[in-house]
Amino acid sequence: MDMETIWIGNDHGGYALKLRLIEYLKDKGYRVNDVGCDSTEIVRYPYFAAKVAGAVSHGQAKRGILICSTGIGMSIIANKYKRVRASLCGTTYLAKMTRAHNDSNILCLGGKTIGEFEALDILETWLTTKYMGGRHDISLGLIAEAEQAMFDDHDWEPSGPMR
């Protein structure tokens, strides 16, 4: 079976964790496209978030991982891109739920907020949890509508019922 290629990007605060995650992914048989950065020298995280989020948005990548000191900045930037559902996860429960309910396609992690073993558990959960579909398809459809409205630069009103 041909394994998926996971795109991964980081800033200086996520560099050490990225190296460990790449090793783990390769051990599991995944291919990895590492878009940087390649040291602990201070860099601006939006450049690296844009590479991964852009690849997911345009269909070059199915899923990606972004790591900065907290994961917050990376998730903010990534979620500006169409068709991206980036989720900052600090627990395996959050990783499971964001895949199962939201079909998250970018995992954001904080290199300074969680330990290596927690991060590996979160990553494993995120990679192996399947999207449930069903009633969650309605919510994803509404997210896509809102996203399109924002890209068209107008306010969004939901097309379906709240319940």
Residue frames as qw, qx, qy, qz and C-alpha x, y, z in Angstrom:
[[0.000, 0.888, 0.460, 0.000, 0.00, 0.00, 0.00],
 [0.395, 0.437, -0.020, 0.807, 1.34, 3.43, -0.97],
 [0.341, -0.594, -0.504, 0.526, 1.43, 5.60, 2.15],
 [0.079, 0.951, 0.271, 0.123, 0.25, 9.16, 2.21],
 [0.483, 0.272, -0.176, 0.814, 2.68, 12.07, 2.12],
 [0.341, -0.828, -0.385, 0.223, 2.31, 14.32, 5.16],
 [0.324, 0.672, -0.068, 0.663, 3.43, 17.92, 4.75],
 [0.606, -0.631, -0.335, 0.351, 5.07, 19.38, 7.85],
 [0.293, 0.661, -0.068, 0.688, 6.18, 22.90, 8.71],
 [0.603, -0.616, -0.360, 0.357, 7.45, 24.69, 11.77],
 [0.098, 0.916, -0.202, 0.333, 9.08, 27.76, 13.15],
 [0.266, 0.514, -0.677, 0.455, 12.01, 27.90, 15.56],
 [0.491, -0.316, 0.524, -0.620, 9.76, 26.98, 18.51],
 [0.915, 0.085, 0.194, -0.343, 8.65, 23.78, 16.81],
 [0.456, 0.632, -0.616, -0.114, 11.94, 22.66, 15.30],
 [0.119, -0.347, 0.900, -0.234, 12.94, 20.03, 17.89],
 [0.633, 0.177, 0.617, -0.433, 9.48, 18.47, 18.01],
 [0.693, 0.576, -0.169, -0.399, 9.28, 18.42, 14.21],
 [0.255, 0.532, -0.805, -0.055, 12.44, 16.33, 13.98],
 [0.300, -0.083, 0.895, -0.320, 10.95, 13.73, 16.32],
 [0.667, 0.406, 0.372, -0.503, 7.61, 13.69, 14.49],
 [0.557, 0.606, -0.455, -0.340, 9.32, 13.21, 11.13],
 [0.048, 0.357, -0.929, 0.088, 11.24, 10.24, 12.52],
 [0.461, 0.145, 0.749, -0.454, 7.99, 8.77, 13.87],
 [0.665, 0.534, 0.059, -0.518, 6.10, 9.32, 10.61],
 [0.444, 0.560, -0.662, -0.226, 8.83, 7.67, 8.54],
 [0.136, -0.203, 0.942, -0.232, 8.96, 4.73, 10.96],
 [0.553, 0.324, 0.603, -0.475, 5.20, 4.31, 10.38],
 [0.513, 0.258, 0.711, 0.405, 5.74, 4.29, 6.60],
 [0.247, 0.908, 0.285, -0.183, 4.55, 7.79, 5.76],
 [0.547, 0.370, 0.124, 0.741, 6.37, 9.97, 3.28],
 [0.263, -0.786, -0.279, 0.485, 7.16, 13.44, 4.63],
 [0.404, 0.641, 0.153, 0.634, 7.49, 16.74, 2.81],
 [0.476, -0.600, -0.273, 0.582, 9.35, 18.99, 5.26],
 [0.307, 0.808, 0.234, 0.445, 8.89, 22.64, 4.25],
 [0.358, 0.338, -0.348, 0.798, 11.00, 24.04, 7.10],
 [0.142, 0.896, -0.410, 0.097, 12.30, 25.74, 9.01],
 [0.890, 0.174, -0.378, 0.188, 15.57, 23.93, 9.48],
 [0.441, 0.182, -0.521, 0.707, 17.00, 25.37, 12.72],
 [0.328, -0.674, -0.567, 0.342, 16.16, 27.11, 15.98],
 [0.205, -0.036, 0.084, 0.974, 17.03, 30.49, 14.47],
 [0.255, 0.537, 0.499, -0.630, 14.10, 32.86, 14.91],
 [0.043, 0.142, 0.676, 0.722, 11.83, 32.95, 11.86],
 [0.461, 0.096, 0.132, -0.872, 8.29, 34.15, 11.11],
 [0.415, 0.103, 0.893, -0.144, 5.83, 31.26, 11.33],
 [0.602, 0.566, 0.228, -0.516, 3.36, 32.56, 8.69],
 [0.326, 0.587, -0.624, -0.400, 5.80, 31.63, 5.90],
 [0.023, 0.173, -0.985, -0.004, 5.81, 27.98, 6.90],
 [0.421, 0.353, 0.684, -0.479, 2.11, 27.80, 7.74],
 [0.508, 0.604, -0.102, -0.605, 1.36, 29.19, 4.28],
 [0.232, 0.407, -0.827, -0.310, 3.35, 26.44, 2.57],
 [0.084, 0.092, 0.980, -0.153, 1.50, 23.62, 4.31],
 [0.374, 0.511, 0.526, -0.568, -1.94, 25.26, 4.29],
 [0.398, 0.574, -0.327, -0.636, -1.54, 26.22, 0.64],
 [0.154, 0.227, -0.931, -0.241, -0.68, 22.64, -0.28],
 [0.171, 0.305, 0.891, -0.291, -3.74, 21.31, 1.53],
 [0.348, 0.585, 0.236, -0.694, -5.98, 24.06, 0.16],
 [0.441, 0.572, -0.419, -0.549, -4.94, 23.39, -3.44],
 [0.965, 0.097, 0.057, -0.237, -5.06, 19.59, -3.18],
 [0.465, 0.611, -0.625, 0.142, -1.30, 18.98, -3.30],
 [0.122, 0.181, -0.867, 0.447, -1.50, 17.44, 0.17],
 [0.518, -0.476, -0.657, -0.269, -4.26, 15.55, 1.91],
 [0.603, -0.766, -0.216, 0.050, -3.03, 16.40, 5.42],
 [0.424, 0.593, -0.333, 0.598, -0.37, 18.46, 7.14],
 [0.648, -0.575, -0.355, 0.351, 1.21, 19.22, 10.48],
 [0.198, 0.761, -0.113, 0.608, 2.26, 22.65, 11.76],
 [0.701, -0.483, -0.360, 0.381, 4.31, 23.31, 14.88],
 [0.153, 0.707, -0.204, 0.660, 5.24, 26.58, 16.56],
 [0.060, 0.266, -0.693, 0.667, 5.82, 27.37, 20.23],
 [0.422, 0.094, 0.584, -0.687, 2.11, 27.21, 21.10],
 [0.232, 0.293, 0.882, 0.285, 0.45, 26.07, 17.86],
 [0.178, 0.730, 0.464, -0.469, -1.86, 29.08, 18.06],
 [0.116, 0.665, -0.286, -0.680, -0.25, 31.25, 15.39],
 [0.055, -0.137, 0.883, 0.445, 0.04, 28.35, 12.98],
 [0.170, 0.475, 0.862, -0.059, -3.64, 27.46, 13.40],
 [0.177, 0.750, 0.224, -0.596, -4.71, 31.08, 12.87],
 [0.114, 0.539, -0.529, -0.646, -2.80, 31.38, 9.60],
 [0.097, 0.006, 0.955, 0.279, -3.73, 27.92, 8.31],
 [0.205, 0.554, 0.776, -0.220, -7.45, 28.50, 8.84],
 [0.200, 0.642, -0.067, -0.737, -7.33, 31.53, 6.52],
 [0.091, 0.273, -0.786, -0.548, -7.00, 29.10, 3.60],
 [0.751, 0.103, -0.125, -0.641, -9.97, 27.70, 1.76],
 [0.899, 0.039, -0.401, -0.172, -10.76, 24.03, 2.47],
 [0.394, 0.290, -0.705, 0.513, -8.37, 23.96, 5.43],
 [0.696, -0.624, -0.159, -0.318, -9.61, 22.73, 8.80],
 [0.444, 0.387, -0.609, 0.532, -6.59, 23.21, 11.04],
 [0.706, -0.632, -0.226, -0.227, -6.95, 22.12, 14.64],
 [0.069, 0.598, -0.626, 0.496, -4.73, 22.94, 17.59],
 [0.872, -0.301, -0.343, -0.178, -4.68, 19.80, 19.73],
 [0.060, -0.633, 0.632, -0.443, -3.18, 19.40, 23.18],
 [0.583, -0.169, 0.717, -0.342, -4.82, 16.07, 24.04],
 [0.081, 0.002, 0.934, 0.347, -5.62, 12.81, 22.29],
 [0.245, 0.581, 0.719, -0.292, -9.32, 13.44, 22.92],
 [0.237, 0.757, -0.020, -0.609, -9.17, 16.68, 20.93],
 [0.028, 0.397, -0.757, -0.517, -7.25, 14.93, 18.14],
 [0.175, 0.239, 0.953, 0.060, -9.85, 12.16, 17.99],
 [0.243, 0.695, 0.554, -0.390, -12.81, 14.53, 17.99],
 [0.170, 0.707, -0.211, -0.653, -11.41, 16.94, 15.41],
 [0.032, 0.210, -0.859, -0.466, -10.82, 14.08, 12.98],
 [0.115, 0.336, 0.933, -0.051, -14.08, 12.25, 13.72],
 [0.149, 0.754, 0.544, -0.336, -16.38, 15.28, 13.70],
 [0.122, 0.870, -0.063, -0.474, -14.54, 18.01, 11.76],
 [0.860, 0.396, 0.175, 0.269, -12.43, 16.00, 9.29],
 [0.235, -0.890, 0.259, 0.291, -9.43, 18.09, 10.34],
 [0.857, 0.465, 0.005, 0.222, -6.77, 18.14, 7.65],
 [0.388, 0.590, -0.418, 0.572, -4.01, 20.04, 9.46],
 [0.725, -0.553, -0.352, 0.214, -2.82, 19.21, 12.96],
 [0.140, 0.781, -0.264, 0.548, -1.29, 22.11, 14.88],
 [0.802, -0.385, -0.359, 0.281, 0.92, 21.47, 17.88],
 [0.158, -0.947, 0.204, -0.192, 2.77, 23.58, 20.41],
 [0.734, 0.333, -0.477, 0.349, 6.43, 22.69, 20.63],
 [0.126, 0.348, -0.555, 0.745, 6.70, 24.41, 24.01],
 [0.571, -0.268, 0.184, -0.754, 3.32, 23.40, 25.44],
 [0.964, -0.092, 0.071, -0.238, 3.32, 19.60, 25.18],
 [0.456, -0.546, 0.683, 0.169, 5.98, 16.96, 25.63],
 [0.214, 0.374, -0.783, -0.449, 7.33, 14.64, 22.99],
 [0.051, 0.119, 0.991, -0.041, 5.39, 11.59, 24.15],
 [0.332, 0.563, 0.504, -0.565, 2.12, 13.54, 24.37],
 [0.330, 0.597, -0.317, -0.659, 2.74, 14.88, 20.88],
 [0.126, 0.209, -0.920, -0.308, 3.37, 11.39, 19.50],
 [0.175, 0.340, 0.885, -0.265, 0.17, 10.08, 21.09],
 [0.339, 0.643, 0.215, -0.652, -1.78, 13.04, 19.70],
 [0.260, 0.499, -0.589, -0.580, -0.29, 12.52, 16.24],
 [0.004, -0.007, 0.993, 0.119, -1.04, 8.78, 16.24],
 [0.259, 0.501, 0.710, -0.422, -4.64, 9.45, 17.28],
 [0.320, 0.666, -0.040, -0.672, -5.07, 12.16, 14.64],
 [0.174, 0.400, -0.758, -0.486, -3.59, 9.99, 11.88],
 [0.058, -0.056, -0.994, -0.074, -5.66, 6.90, 12.66],
 [0.288, 0.456, 0.622, -0.568, -9.06, 8.40, 13.53],
 [0.167, 0.318, 0.713, 0.603, -11.49, 8.31, 10.61],
 [0.277, -0.006, 0.000, -0.961, -14.03, 11.01, 9.82],
 [0.316, 0.238, 0.850, -0.349, -17.51, 9.82, 10.88],
 [0.103, -0.201, -0.619, -0.752, -19.52, 11.62, 8.21],
 [0.184, -0.573, -0.796, 0.063, -23.28, 11.40, 8.69],
 [0.145, -0.914, -0.371, 0.080, -24.67, 14.32, 10.66],
 [0.444, -0.605, 0.157, 0.642, -21.22, 15.95, 10.61],
 [0.411, 0.279, 0.551, 0.671, -21.46, 16.35, 6.83],
 [0.009, -0.879, -0.438, -0.187, -24.12, 19.01, 7.41],
 [0.397, -0.846, 0.023, 0.356, -21.79, 21.05, 9.62],
 [0.523, -0.234, 0.459, 0.679, -18.93, 20.73, 7.13],
 [0.287, 0.583, 0.577, 0.494, -21.28, 21.91, 4.39],
 [0.164, -0.952, -0.257, 0.000, -22.17, 24.96, 6.45],
 [0.516, -0.618, 0.239, 0.543, -18.49, 25.64, 7.09],
 [0.476, 0.140, 0.560, 0.664, -17.86, 25.49, 3.33],
 [0.099, 0.820, 0.475, 0.303, -20.73, 27.95, 2.74],
 [0.344, -0.907, -0.054, 0.239, -19.34, 30.36, 5.33],
 [0.585, -0.336, 0.401, 0.620, -15.88, 30.01, 3.86],
 [0.388, 0.440, 0.555, 0.590, -17.14, 30.82, 0.36],
 [0.073, -0.932, -0.336, -0.115, -19.00, 33.86, 1.65],
 [0.463, -0.770, 0.133, 0.419, -15.85, 35.15, 3.33],
 [0.521, -0.099, 0.519, 0.670, -13.83, 34.64, 0.16],
 [0.200, 0.632, 0.551, 0.507, -16.56, 36.45, -1.78],
 [0.184, 0.058, -0.259, 0.946, -16.26, 39.23, 0.84],
 [0.463, -0.414, -0.194, -0.759, -19.79, 39.24, 2.14],
 [0.431, -0.284, 0.642, -0.568, -21.46, 38.25, 5.37],
 [0.333, 0.002, -0.920, -0.206, -22.74, 34.73, 5.75],
 [0.649, -0.152, 0.302, -0.682, -26.11, 33.51, 6.89],
 [0.315, -0.109, 0.943, -0.004, -26.58, 29.76, 7.42],
 [0.430, 0.060, -0.563, -0.703, -28.66, 28.07, 4.74],
 [0.571, -0.227, -0.777, -0.133, -30.01, 25.34, 7.00],
 [0.609, -0.711, -0.189, -0.296, -31.60, 24.96, 10.39],
 [0.098, -0.707, 0.583, -0.389, -29.58, 25.42, 13.56],
 [0.565, -0.264, 0.719, -0.307, -30.73, 22.05, 14.91]]
